[in-house]
Amino acid sequence: MDQPEDDFFALLREAQHRLDAGFAGLPPAPLPEMGSEAANVLDEVATRLHDNYPYGHPLYAGQMLKPPHPVARAAYALAMSVNPNNHALDGGRASSAMEMEAVAELAKMFGLPQHLGHLTSGGTFANLEALWISGQLLPGCAIAASDQAHYTHSRISGVLRLPFVEVASDRTGRMDLAALECALEAGDIGTVVVTLGTTAIGAVDPLPEILALQKKHGFRIHVDAAYGGYFTLAGNLGSEARAAFDAVAQADSIVVDPHKHGLQPYGCGAVLFRDPAVGRFYKHGSPYTYFTSGELHLGEISLECSRAGASAVALWATQRLLPYSRDGEFARGIGKGREAAIAFHRRIASDPRFIAPVAAPQLDIVFYAVRSKERTPEASSELAKRVFECAGRLDLHLALAALPLRFFSPETFPGYPSGNVTCLRSVMMKPEHLTWLDRIWQRLDEATTAAIS
């Protein structure tokens, strides 16, 4: 075991002793024994967990998987010895207070002068809550989202029994404004989902222009920033992305996932509403749950009932260690990921074996096709799969994604005006990706050479 892990468990042990001291006045209570059988089970668990990719390592550059900060791991483990439930105050007194403070920090990060919000089990449920509120305010009105928005929005619309309208995206993966205005004029759209960081390519929808359309058509705006939200702190965004993030406070609702760029364990999402008055839609009576305090119980402003208080404790601890300031360590880490993506994209664009898209990365996702002699999407897709497999054997873990041909120059695949091509996709979301870029490229170069030969 290396020294950092020794330090981690030493700090956790000291904190556990401090927590235990708070209950020292209670009579001793027996705990389950952890003998040889438990040791054998844990040994088996550790062995079974080998069947994973090394998600926390810089050579993992595939999906949106970022290791939780050690302080988040420790705080989560510490809270689990209490196992709080942040539905009602008597289930999680301290952790509920910490959740409200943590959510207030998220609202401050986005520039909301006032807010109503809470943590959720993840972005899916957070988006569900935001669109549920839209359905309560505008019953029967449609939800509109880009064809590059997360598929959860169409599913959620079905769950809520609200019509769903898919809006075309442009060649950069951003919502097409002309297509949106056409949809607004043709149908009864109540809410437009604006994605700030699509999960496929990291595209940032043009929020300022959509806000201008809102003044004309009167719809609600929900910002899905589950993946991209923390980039509001980055100091190296392009002008279009910067303008979109600077306008987030004007949206009606916002979703962000601290378990993506926020250094948190799964699952930790958050939903924020600009108008606290929407809390009236959550009101319900539960005398057996809410009798212990006249203060706000988080279950009174949440569709979810039982929720892990440990998630709130972990997020609160991480925010205390790494505050959300644009010149702080946390923000610099977000910026390094984008810097790595830009540098990686430049290498891709200058290498004739690869095909770069028409647009550079807006956040920290890079995608690219592999050039084939046949110049067909099918041949390129097969090569991408072979590179993916060869890279994995070299401990470089990438991802594959089927993406529209329109994201590439028309000359790339002559005779194929539409359709998809399987691309390689790299999420450079760890700050360490910047310093590991040469080693990543060395393995990609070797894998591509092996796949093409």
Secondary structure by P-SEA (a helix, b strand, c coil): ccaaaaaaaaaaaaaaaaaaaaaccccccccccccaaaaaaaaaaaaaaccccccccccccccccccccaaaaaaaaaaaaaccccccccccaaaaaaaaaaaaaaaaaaccccccccccccaaaaaaaaaaaaaaacccbbbbbcccccaaaaaaaaaacbbbbbbbbcccccccaaaaaaaaacccccbbbbbccccccccccaaaaaaaaaaacbbbbbbcccccccccccccccaaaaaaaaacccccbbbbbccccccccccbbbbbbcccccccccccccccccccccccccccccccccccaaaaaaaaaaaaacccccccaaaaaaaaaaaaaaaaaaaaaaccccccccccccccbbbbbbbcccccaaaaaaaaaaaaaaaaaacccccccccccccccccccccccbbbbbbbbbcccccccccaaaaaaaaaaaaaaaaac
